[in-house]
Amino acid sequence: MKKSIITGISLLLILAAVSPIVLRPDQQDPDYSIQDMPLSGYSPIHKPFQSSVTLSAAGDFLIHGPVYKDAETGKDQYDFRPMLEEVRPYFESADLAFINQESILGGSSIGLSSYPSFNTPQEAGDALIEAGIDIVSMANNHTLDRGEKAIYSAIGYYEENNLPYVGAYKNEKDSETHRVLNKNGIRFGFLAYTYGTNGIQIPEGKPFLVNYIEQEKIQKDIREMKALSDCVIVSMHWGAEYHRYPNEEQKLLAAQLAEDGADVIIGHHPHVLQPIEWITNSKGEKTLVIYSLGNFLSGQERDYKDIGGIVQIPFTKNSDGGSAEVSIGEPDFIPTLVTNRNKKDYRVRILKDVDPKLNQSIREHVLSPAEDKK
């Protein structure tokens, strides 16, 4: 799966029949791996076209101790790829794929760790890349678990492997760089925020290390992103852990994000699945909200914590040569299940192949309108 990051003052819109141009980070500037794109000066080719994109998104990639120990192949050597083999086609077949990288990829050199302060082998990132992931969120309550050293190490890994990241940054310039990915002539702007970092304070003078949920900042970010992209995708780390329905705060935040112009909201943190719904803002514009995608891969078990899923969202762009309109279709949802044998052989399985009856129940739970359940 090719990755495209929009950079520079001008960028050609790619016709549906033409492969996207791949723009890689500027290797001449070691302190700045993604060139910024200005808010003005964008000039597309005025030719009629139609194109479509499918975005696949998954939940929490949260690597507990038993999971990375199972992946160990030698001293400081790990292979997570077999764990994702069964679900790989659902990312590879999509045009774009996104996931919440919840445990920081600080790597073995600074010492691995599990709950409550996570640090994960960078080989876990290798498995995501091979599976077809195009961009990861770093904004979550575990971002600061191992301090800024782990964040810099993780970002170094992402840059070395040309994997875009969003929600945590290495410096101010990096945080002001807009994450816009172009596929088939449709531009997707990605943003990510977290409710907090488990009480760990950001080091003084380094607010760029992680994005918190702050209304004024989010409004500004969405406004800027809408000038650069066709669709704004917002990742929100929010809600109450292990609650299968969104709480009032999530609903209020979702409504505000919709008013601000978010097109799709992808939720994380509860570690269980919550429903998907459409909400309509005061302008009559619709926003797709996925309140929680649950755990994609983790060491948590039972009570729905080992069930996650992949949401697949279709986008279509039509242009008459002047104006262009992007529409979002109805999402599909593929439930997944993490299995293991006495803390060995961890695998992300397609739930319908394991338990068809439970698969149907989970799909109904996720694809039905969200309701408060006591």
Phi, psi and omega in degrees: 000122183281149180246140181227121177248124182287125176221163174087175184281323181237148181211129180283132170290134184268130178290156186304328184273000184246139178293147181292146173289136180259115179254116183265164179302154179285103184286350181279348183238097185296340181267000187209099190269343180235116181292143180282155177243126183290161182282348180228167177098357180286128184223096182285162173286132183268078177229140178297140175197164173224138179213165180218153180218141170249126176257124173257137179224143179231170188272223190282121172262088192240103192266097175286165182309309180302330181288312181286335174290325177292331181278351185293130179244351180178183181297119181056034177230134187217150177221106180264356187301319179300333182294334185252003188302319184290329183265352182308317181301333182285339173269317183297326182281347179274160177279327176223147179220136186230146177211155175269108177276091190282317178271129188298138179270063179286334176090166186294333186297336180253009176093120180283154179202160182240200181305138005265001183235099191274144163211129193243147175301141179291344175297339174297325175294325177301319180295321178295316180297314180295329179286343177111013179290136183255336181202144182236148171268138176249000185270104178202179185288352178254007184302320184263011184310315183245023173078182185293333179300318180292323179296313179298322179295316179297315180296321176302319177297312181300318181294317180299329183256011177054040178253110180299146179228159181211147176102343175214144191217163184269340179196178184297319181298319178297319182291336180270359179276124184280128179272096180237120179250133182253126175225123176053035178082005176251127184260124182248122177259127184251134175228155180209141184213156176231151179292333182179185182226047176056035177083355179280126184276144174294136176306142184304133177081008182229057180295343181289347185296333177201144178271122173266161177284099179230119191304312183296319179295315181297317179301316179297315182297317180295318180301315179293319183293327180293334177285344185251343191225165175272328181224133178256119180254120183245121175267126182239123174264103194207181172085183182255133180301137173069012174266127187274001176226148181293147177269178185297323180297317177301317181295319179294318178296318179299317179298320180292318178298321177297317177298324182286343176115010176294137178269321179223135176243125180246116185262150179217170172110320182297342180068007171224161181286139170236159186295165175252140175208162172262138172235153184242130180274183185292344178268000182084009180273141182261143176235134177271125182242121172253102190294322175200131178264008175066193178275128174273308172221125179199177176262005179280145183224162173064165178052042176072002182283345177262008179249128176224213178174172179241121175266136179241120188243123179270138177236141177229136179239127177240132178229137177265012183100344176241275178278159179224146180229134177248131177242149179250126181273178178292133182283154169251160183221128180246104179295144178233163181220132175270123179243158173202164177239097181053050178068022175232161176056050175295133179217143170266115185253156171281120190299324183297335179278347180257314184212088183302322181294314178295323178303315180295319179297318180293318178299319179295321179297316185282320186271001175269158179301142180291136177223152175288131177233130180269000000 
